[in-house]
Amino acid sequence: MTVTESMAHVSMVSMASAAAAQKAGGPVALFKSAAVTNYAPDGVQKASVGTLSLENVQLAADGSLKGGQITHTTLTPEGKPVLASTMQLAPGGKLTQAETTIYNHNDAGVANVLSTDLSSMQWTDSGKLGSGEIQLSSKHPLTGAQTASGKLVFQNEKLVSGAITHYSAQNPTAVDSLTDLDYTGVNLLGMKVAGGKLKVTRKQPDQTISSTSQVSFQEDGSGRVNQIQTANLDPKSGQVKSNVTSDYSGVTYDARNVLTSGDVHIHVTAPDQSPISHAVVTFANATPQSSQTWRFQGNVLAAKVLTDFSNAKFDNQNRVVSGGIKVDVFDGSENQLSSTNVTYDGKGVVANKATQKLPPATAPAPPRAFPDVAKAWTSVPPKAPPAKLLIQKVAGAPSNAKNTYRKDGTLEESVVTTSANGVPLSAEVTRYDTDGKTVASTYQVDLSKVSMAGGPGNPSGSVSVAELTAGVKKNSDSVFTY
């Protein structure tokens, strides 16, 4: 989520600035820039590298952030652009607006432009999101047409719900569909998904519910999807038409949580649990390469479809936008009936479609029953689930810390400073979940390379900040330079 990344950068700028001011014993000049390294959920692999430009940030008389803007760029470790943001600040370093350009991870070019409005949010004393709504809007990078709009709703530092309006690609002023999001079952550490379940309700433009889903996340704090269960509904009667289980347990992700390889299994059943279809989508090099779909009727194989995506190019949602695919259709006896080549125009619209029909088999084999066919995808043993994220809890506030409490008395933040001869050398900032005990994140601030030889108005050197998710897994390293 780019909202999370933008907020994390602003938070670290405020934190590093405050720490430098503490060392100087008063307000100091602001950094000129920062270099940021983000890590994979394992806390080891590099996920991305980025830079922050702080030239246009304004400081108040007390040294706190007053306003202005921060520009930010993120690249893969190999140098490919990931995103670029411009963030507008309000007094206290609060993020009010952000404009983010998101690049294609499968190909060159821009995928989306996202606008974020946080001006109506209420903030906590330690600078975290409290309650209110974040407004979101995305637009097509070439046409500028709005593709989606929505909001995220926060209550008491927790993301609780969201609503998205999707617009038609053919007519950007027409609503295509609606999506409601319920985060109350998601385990969140700050803004990071640590596990749990997300409820998704999809609607037609007239508010008729078309499907309900439950998205299950891995419990390792990675934010990765483990399984999605969906009930497709009849829009008129509201009755269940089919149930879909999408299993992601057999796939592999890269350091930026992009699905790179493995098989996604999609199983569809009727309301009486009889099989309708089963598909296996195989990924390689972060894109779908092929799929096999078996379709059933009366528990007997009715057809099989093989799709070759190797010549197709995809967007960030793995939708085909250009190139071509090949679709081979077989009957229940697995005799080939047709072969179709489909090409796309670069915008995801079919440009050409050519089908070659094949003569039927002279002696078709007897149809195969579901249990026999299912051996094709059940023979591979499931992967062991990842280890759960280690959650730290504290018994009480550190006695040697500067502590910030919420209005309900729970601990929100603690800052422990290490000094030598009265000069601060480092600080550890711990932020707690709403229970005041669970460690959401820890920031380790190194002030040893800051020099005040030129006076507070002319510092030199740098401040380093390491962020640890739940206080145990490194999420990022930042170096702020004067």
RAPE-V122266 format. One record per pair of residues at least 24 apart in sequence whose ideal C-beta (glycine too) atoms are under 6 Angstrom apart, sorted by the first residue. I is the first residue (numbers start at 1). J is the second residue. Records with the same first field share a line. If there is no record, write none. Layout:
BEGIN
I=J, J
END
This chain:
BEGIN
2=100, 114
3=116
4=191
6=85, 87, 98
7=95
9=52, 72
10=93, 95
12=465, 478
14=65, 93, 127
15=443
16=463, 465, 480
19=427, 445, 447
20=450, 463
21=63
22=424
23=424, 447, 450
24=452, 456
26=456
27=62, 63
28=63, 456, 459
29=457
30=54, 57, 59
31=480, 481, 482
33=481
34=478, 480
35=479
36=476, 478
37=477
38=476
39=474
40=255
41=222
43=473, 474
45=255
46=77
47=255, 256
48=74, 76, 82
49=75
50=74
65=89, 93
66=91
94=123
105=258, 316
106=287, 314
107=313
110=141
111=316
112=138
113=139, 141
114=138
125=404
126=404, 412, 413
128=157
129=154
130=157
131=155
145=172
146=172
157=434
159=183
160=184
175=205
178=203
189=440, 470
190=440, 441
192=469
193=217, 223
194=221, 389
195=219
208=235
209=233
218=386
219=388
220=386, 389
221=389
224=253
240=271
242=268, 276
243=269
244=268
249=382, 383
250=383
258=286
259=283
260=286
275=370
280=377
287=314
288=318
294=373
296=370
299=370
300=367, 369
301=332, 367, 368, 373
302=332
304=330, 334
305=329
319=348
320=344
321=348
322=346
332=367
333=364, 365
335=361
389=470
390=472
392=439, 471
393=437, 438
394=437
410=436
411=436
439=470, 471
442=468, 471
443=467
END
